[in-house]
Amino acid sequence: MKTYLPKVDMDGRKWHVIDANGAVLGRLAVQVADILRGKNKPIYTPHLDAGDFVVVINADKVVLTGKKETAKKYMSYSGWKGGEHYRTVEGVRATQPEKLITHAVKGMIPKNRLGRVLMTKLKVYRGDKHPHAAQNPTTLAPAK
């Protein structure tokens, strides 16, 4: 008995648009990560890239539950002594709201070469405009 390996059709990848307006960050990130990996398809294989492209719009209007808006902190490190910088969700949302969604999705995909390829298929925009209209994306409702 041989293991079935599906043929991954690179031209058959679909584009999906998800509006993050009012969506909860964690639930949205799970939905996006599943589409990027291809878990919503019958040909899903853990070690292959069978997923679709995802465009997330209105990233600045994503919602966090509880006190996470002020209590949750994102850390960055410059590599130098004392080079740790902590920012709250409010601070990240004010300057780079796309990073909220990108950071959440990145934590839900594999930490290897496959994960780096999957992250290139995620496009996040802060407003409701995106330059991917030529790909004829389908609109998906965010997870509730």
C-alpha positions as CSV (number, residue, x, y, z in Angstrom):
1,M,0.0,0.0,0.0
2,K,1.4,3.4,-1.0
3,T,0.7,6.8,0.6
4,Y,-1.5,8.9,-1.6
5,L,0.0,12.3,-2.4
6,P,-2.3,14.7,-4.0
7,K,-1.3,16.8,-7.0
8,V,-1.2,20.4,-5.7
9,D,-2.5,22.6,-8.5
10,M,-0.7,25.9,-8.3
11,D,-3.0,27.6,-10.8
12,G,-6.1,26.4,-9.0
13,R,-5.5,28.4,-5.8
14,K,-8.3,30.6,-4.9
15,W,-8.3,34.1,-3.3
16,H,-10.5,34.9,-0.3
17,V,-11.3,38.3,1.2
18,I,-12.2,38.5,4.9
19,D,-13.5,41.7,6.5
20,A,-12.1,42.0,10.0
21,N,-14.5,44.7,11.0
22,G,-15.8,43.7,14.4
23,A,-14.2,40.2,14.2
24,V,-12.5,38.7,17.3
25,L,-8.8,38.5,16.7
26,G,-8.2,34.8,17.8
27,R,-11.2,33.4,15.9
28,L,-10.2,35.3,12.8
29,A,-6.6,34.1,13.0
30,V,-7.7,30.4,13.3
31,Q,-9.9,30.8,10.2
32,V,-7.1,32.5,8.2
33,A,-4.5,29.9,9.3
34,D,-6.8,27.0,8.3
35,I,-7.3,28.5,4.8
36,L,-3.6,29.2,4.4
37,R,-2.7,25.5,5.3
38,G,-5.5,24.1,3.1
39,K,-7.3,22.4,6.0
40,N,-10.7,23.3,4.5
41,K,-9.9,21.1,1.4
42,P,-10.2,17.4,1.0
43,I,-6.6,17.2,-0.4
44,Y,-5.1,18.5,2.8
45,T,-1.7,17.0,3.5
46,P,0.3,18.2,6.5
47,H,3.7,18.5,4.7
48,L,2.4,20.2,1.5
49,D,1.3,23.7,0.7
50,A,-2.3,23.1,-0.6
51,G,-3.8,26.3,0.8
52,D,-5.3,29.4,-0.8
53,F,-4.5,33.1,-0.6
54,V,-6.2,35.2,2.0
55,V,-6.7,39.0,1.9
56,V,-7.8,40.6,5.3
57,I,-9.2,44.1,5.1
58,N,-10.1,46.5,7.9
59,A,-7.3,45.2,10.2
60,D,-7.5,48.3,12.3
61,K,-11.1,47.4,13.4
62,V,-10.4,43.9,14.8
63,V,-11.7,43.3,18.3
64,L,-10.0,41.8,21.3
65,T,-12.1,40.5,24.2
66,G,-11.7,41.3,27.9
67,K,-8.9,43.7,29.0
68,K,-6.5,42.6,26.3
69,E,-6.6,46.0,24.7
70,T,-4.6,47.5,27.5
71,A,-3.1,44.5,29.4
72,K,-1.7,42.4,26.5
73,K,1.9,43.3,25.6
74,Y,3.9,42.6,22.5
75,M,7.7,42.3,23.0
76,S,10.4,43.1,20.5
77,Y,14.1,42.7,21.1
78,S,16.9,44.6,19.3
79,G,19.6,42.2,20.2
80,W,21.4,44.7,22.5
81,K,21.5,44.7,26.2
82,G,18.4,46.4,27.5
83,G,17.0,46.3,24.1
84,E,13.6,44.9,25.0
85,H,10.6,47.0,24.0
86,Y,7.1,46.3,25.1
87,R,4.0,47.8,23.4
88,T,0.3,47.3,24.3
89,V,-2.3,46.5,21.7
90,E,-3.4,50.1,21.7
91,G,0.1,51.2,20.7
92,V,0.4,48.5,17.9
93,R,-3.1,49.4,16.6
94,A,-2.2,53.1,16.4
95,T,0.9,52.5,14.3
96,Q,0.8,49.1,12.6
97,P,-2.7,47.4,12.9
98,E,-1.7,44.8,10.3
99,K,0.8,43.3,12.7
100,L,-2.0,42.3,15.1
101,I,-3.4,39.9,12.6
102,T,0.0,38.8,11.1
103,H,1.4,38.0,14.5
104,A,-1.7,36.0,15.6
105,V,-1.7,33.9,12.3
106,K,2.1,33.4,12.4
107,G,1.7,31.7,15.8
108,M,-0.8,29.2,14.4
109,I,1.2,27.9,11.4
110,P,4.3,25.6,11.4
111,K,7.7,27.2,12.4
112,N,9.7,25.9,9.4
113,R,10.2,26.4,5.7
114,L,6.5,25.5,5.0
115,G,5.3,28.1,7.4
116,R,7.4,30.8,5.8
117,V,5.9,30.0,2.4
118,L,2.4,30.0,3.9
119,M,2.9,33.5,5.3
120,T,3.6,34.9,1.9
121,K,0.1,34.1,0.9
122,L,-1.4,36.3,3.6
123,K,-2.1,39.9,2.7
124,V,-3.4,42.3,5.4
125,Y,-4.6,45.9,4.9
126,R,-5.7,48.4,7.4
127,G,-8.5,50.0,5.2
128,D,-11.3,48.5,3.1
129,K,-9.3,48.8,-0.1
130,H,-6.9,46.2,-1.5
131,P,-5.0,45.8,-4.8
132,H,-6.1,42.2,-5.5
133,A,-9.4,42.8,-7.4
134,A,-7.8,41.3,-10.6
135,Q,-7.7,37.8,-8.8
136,N,-11.5,37.8,-8.4
137,P,-11.5,37.0,-4.7
138,T,-14.5,35.4,-3.0
139,T,-15.8,37.1,0.2
140,L,-15.8,35.0,3.4
141,A,-17.6,36.0,6.6
142,P,-15.3,36.1,9.6
143,A,-15.8,33.4,12.3
144,K,-18.2,34.3,15.1
